[in-house]
Amino acid sequence: MPTTLIAGRPIDVNDEGFLTAYDQWDEKLGAELAHLIGIEMTDAHWGPIRFLRADFPGRGETATLRRASTVGGFPIKELFELFPLKPAKKMAYIAGLPKPKGCV
Amino acid sequence: MKRLVILGGGTAGTMVANKLRASLPAHELHITVVDRDDAHHYQPGYLFMPFGIYNTSDIVRSRHRFLADGVDLVLTEIDRVDAAYKTVHLADGRTLGYDYLVIASGVAPRPDATPGMQGALWGNKIHEFYSLPGAQALTEAMRRFRGGRLVVHITEMPIKCPVAPMEFTFLADDWLRKHGIRERTDVTYVTPLDGAFTKPVASRELATALVDRQIALETDFAVEQIDNDTSELVSFDGRRIGFDLLVTVPLNMGADYVARSGLGDELNLVPCDQHTMVSLEHPDIYVLGDAGTLQTSKAGSVAHFAVDVFVHNFIDEFNGRPATHGFDGHANCFIESGNRKGMLLDFNYTTEPFTGNFPMPVVGPFKLLKETRLNHIGKLAFRWIYWNMLLPGRPIPMIPTAMSLAGKRVEQDVTPSGTGMPTAVAPSSPPPPPRPARPKLETKPLASARPAKPSAAPPQARPAPVAAASTRPAVDSTATDVLPTPIIPKF
């Protein structure tokens, strides 16, 4: 698995670029990851990202958009506005979490 | 005498009842299975009904017939579980006290969870095959279909049998060609995931599976509602997909009594340990089959392997010994790819589906992640195995409980490639930096092929899908293997 320099720190990622180590992330890194995909983080952006981070350890998987909405309280429409086109994938990337996956 | 109550007499419930009945005498353990009816469905058969391959009598049997002597079957709805008092309250007012409870009531499609899904077009242009009545109605709709826009859709993950919608799409493509209406039909696959395939090796192996069949792909589609006036799927970001025939997989949720009992999450799934299937809240409640939060597919094969592990542990603990077995998330699934061919997937929590042979290196006889006639035959033959071996709790030869790497072409660091027809890329994302050369694929030489793991999986450290880095040694940023620029995913 590659290790890349992001925001001046060596970060372990998978071949797609998603972080593979939960603890290597912090909000500064998150902001940089967002910047790399053309998103400048605002409070509105941080809300769902913080929810995803807090939700992950207890469940071992990244929350779906539906869960971010029903449990996190972030309307899906807004998530599409904040993270256009591929919100689930973008949020997972910015939050340093695995992208939502199927079995194959 | 202790009492085990099993809620749900489906695949997992039946297997666990039978295996425990065979291992523990009735005067020591009383076993009761509760279900709402006496009709056990072979659910993998629903997929075949719309294409005339199976009919109702092929896939429905009496539950009673498959439960061992000495297992009580109680036919009634469940009101709720009072975990504090270890009592199940049945809808008719009866109660069942328990010492151990197994929740095995699975997940079911909830079309009412999506606005408009059960509107005027429900049962007419909008169908689902995740229930028997749904599959029956869809069978009629397929017979009447004369061409147009066929849309296959997944509402949200997780769903049971996650590949079934893709299988349906492949079978439909086949079926339309056979009936001479493929040219007149546009087939579109719509998923909330970011691709038709999301695992690296499968994405590569199946990169052209949709394009080859002229199946269009729409990803990252979060359905907000179905517009019954315009016959369109409408997403939260305003995308609209029109259909003449919509085959949707509605939201999958666990049973309502789970919610009434305060035992489940927002999908009525019961949070449980990934390796022991023990409820995270109650040590005397176990979750088997689709009803829990295991980080692997919801599938019959998973239920089978998890039940094996659970039974070992339960018997140990029942006899005063510590439980030592841990479930590895093993899944083994045949999937239809059309044209009387199929593929076989074999994977677990930490290993994605690889190519190779199964169960034995070289001789197989089944090929992993490749379309073969034999895999299709395997899928069809499985129905016999299900009724005659799996449900009664007989061991399936050659198939280990824990996933084995034997026969697999193990790959490290695979870059996921295209997923069929590309979807629009966000214009604002910067172009990806040049990727490093793909590392050499690691193939397992025959001489050192690892033998199949024994059926009792040894205890494992809990692998979270993302490993904690707190014990990871600091990476030397001047080391030559640290890439100076980040890898940016395709968006």
Interface residues (C-beta under 8 A of the other chain):
Chain A: M1 P2 T3 T4 L5 I6 R9 P10 I11 D12 V13 N14 D15 E16 G17 F18 L19 T20 A21 Y22 D23 Q24 L33 L36 I37 G38 F56 P57 G58 R59 G60 E61 T64 L65 R66 R67 T70 V71 I76 K77 L79 F80 E81 P84 L85 K86 P87 A88 K89 K90 Y93 L97 P98 K99 P100 K101 G102 C103 V104
Chain B: E156 M157 P162 V163 P192 L193 D194 F197 T198 K199 P200 A202 L206 T219 D220 A222 E224 S235 F236 D237 L251 D265 E266 P271 Q274 T293 Q295 T296 S297 A331 C333 I335 L345 F347 P353 Q412 D413 V414 T415 P416 A424 A426 S428 S429 P430 P436 A464 P465 V466 A467 A468 A469 S470 R472 V475 D476 S477 A479 D481 V482 L483 P484 T485 P486 I487 I488 P489 K490 F491
